[in-house]
Amino acid sequence: MRLSSSTHTADSLKMDANIVVMGTESVGKSALTVRLLTRRFIGEYGDIESIYSHSFMVDERRTTLNIWDSPCSEDLSVETSLFEKKVQWADGFVLVYSICDRASFNSVSRLIQTIKSTKDYLNADKAPIVVVGNKRDLHHRRTVLSEEARLLALNTGCHFCEVSAAENYHSVLMMFHGLVGRIKGAKLTTKRPLGFKGIVKSMSAVFARRRTDSF
Ligand SMILES: Nc1nc2c(ncn2[C@@H]2O[C@H](COP(=O)(O)OP(=O)(O)OP(=O)(O)O)[C@@H](O)[C@H]2O)c(=O)[nH]1
């Protein structure tokens, strides 16, 4: 058995991320969350506001997601302090609409604007936000084209995918994994004040560059 050589090594192999699932009523927020946690689709979900914890391995790194699933009511009243609290708490966002419900799609578009004006992402082209068109199995009742949602995601620097919580566990898993990747990227680009070591490193980098430039 191989033991980690230090706490630092163990820590660098761990990642914690807070994810908020938002969207209008009955788009399948709980269904997606429960699918990820249990691999099951149980059909009916209560109106319970909860933060669930879920761990899995990504690239040999133990990743723990804290997923905040809530009924839609507060998500739309974007002025509330709860909304503000959720946005500040979250490292990443799953914004859900139903492909059969245009109003739910319009509300995702508003949510993106509000989140982006509340959070200051350095890498705005790769915001840790995934736009999720759920209920793909109901394609015969579709009112939102995939192309529209893809365009919205492209224009706002979000990721996009269509899934069916009812029919497919794998695509739901991939959606959450994709978001974890974006969160990692966003964390790396967050500006942190430089400590003494950081300043020394930056200065060495500048001098090293000067030395190479002069050849
Ligand atoms: N056909 C189909 N039905 C789904 C899918 N996902 C969820 N549903 C159904 O849609 C209804 C609402 O699902 P929920 O997961 O409770 O939706 P929600 O967004 O959490 O709803 P609120 O908590 O009320 O905001 C339920 O009857 C689910 O069975 C899906 O992918 N396909």
The ligand as an SDF file (V2000), in Angstrom:
LIG
                    3D

 32 34  0  0  0  0  0  0  0  0999 V2000
  -40.2180   12.8800  -18.7540 N   0  0  0  0  0  0  0  0  0  0  0  0
  -39.3860   13.4040  -17.8560 C   0  0  0  0  0  0  0  0  0  0  0  0
  -39.8560   13.8610  -16.6920 N   0  0  0  0  0  0  0  0  0  0  0  0
  -38.9760   14.3750  -15.7950 C   0  0  0  0  0  0  0  0  0  0  0  0
  -37.5800   14.4630  -16.0650 C   0  0  0  0  0  0  0  0  0  0  0  0
  -36.9890   15.0400  -15.0030 N   0  0  0  0  0  0  0  0  0  0  0  0
  -37.9530   15.3060  -14.1110 C   0  0  0  0  0  0  0  0  0  0  0  0
  -39.1530   14.9080  -14.5880 N   0  0  0  0  0  0  0  0  0  0  0  0
  -40.4640   15.0210  -13.9350 C   0  0  0  0  0  0  0  0  0  0  0  0
  -40.7610   16.3990  -13.7730 O   0  0  0  0  0  0  0  0  0  0  0  0
  -41.4270   16.6200  -12.5400 C   0  0  0  0  0  0  0  0  0  0  0  0
  -40.6800   17.6520  -11.7150 C   0  0  0  0  0  0  0  0  0  0  0  0
  -39.4220   17.1170  -11.3450 O   0  0  0  0  0  0  0  0  0  0  0  0
  -38.5990   17.7130  -10.1070 P   0  0  0  0  0  0  0  0  0  0  0  0
  -37.2770   17.0670  -10.0960 O   0  0  0  0  0  0  0  0  0  0  0  0
  -39.4200   17.6700   -8.8710 O   0  0  0  0  0  0  0  0  0  0  0  0
  -38.4910   19.2290  -10.5820 O   0  0  0  0  0  0  0  0  0  0  0  0
  -37.9180   20.4750   -9.7340 P   0  0  0  0  0  0  0  0  0  0  0  0
  -37.3270   21.3920  -10.7240 O   0  0  0  0  0  0  0  0  0  0  0  0
  -37.0290   19.9880   -8.6300 O   0  0  0  0  0  0  0  0  0  0  0  0
  -39.2670   21.0830   -9.1690 O   0  0  0  0  0  0  0  0  0  0  0  0
  -39.4600   22.1490   -7.9470 P   0  0  0  0  0  0  0  0  0  0  0  0
  -38.6990   21.6100   -6.7570 O   0  0  0  0  0  0  0  0  0  0  0  0
  -40.9340   22.1810   -7.7300 O   0  0  0  0  0  0  0  0  0  0  0  0
  -38.9450   23.4600   -8.3970 O   0  0  0  0  0  0  0  0  0  0  0  0
  -41.5380   15.2510  -11.8470 C   0  0  0  0  0  0  0  0  0  0  0  0
  -42.8150   14.7210  -12.1070 O   0  0  0  0  0  0  0  0  0  0  0  0
  -40.4630   14.4220  -12.5250 C   0  0  0  0  0  0  0  0  0  0  0  0
  -40.8020   13.0490  -12.5420 O   0  0  0  0  0  0  0  0  0  0  0  0
  -37.1070   13.9590  -17.3200 C   0  0  0  0  0  0  0  0  0  0  0  0
  -35.9200   13.9820  -17.6620 O   0  0  0  0  0  0  0  0  0  0  0  0
  -38.0640   13.4610  -18.1860 N   0  0  0  0  0  0  0  0  0  0  0  0
  1  2  1  0
  2  3  2  0
  2 32  1  0
  3  4  1  0
  4  5  2  0
  4  8  1  0
  5  6  1  0
  5 30  1  0
  6  7  2  0
  7  8  1  0
  8  9  1  0
  9 10  1  0
  9 28  1  0
 10 11  1  0
 11 12  1  0
 11 26  1  0
 12 13  1  0
 13 14  1  0
 14 15  2  0
 14 16  1  0
 14 17  1  0
 17 18  1  0
 18 19  2  0
 18 20  1  0
 18 21  1  0
 21 22  1  0
 22 23  2  0
 22 24  1  0
 22 25  1  0
 26 27  1  0
 26 28  1  0
 28 29  1  0
 30 31  2  0
 30 32  1  0
M  END
$$$$
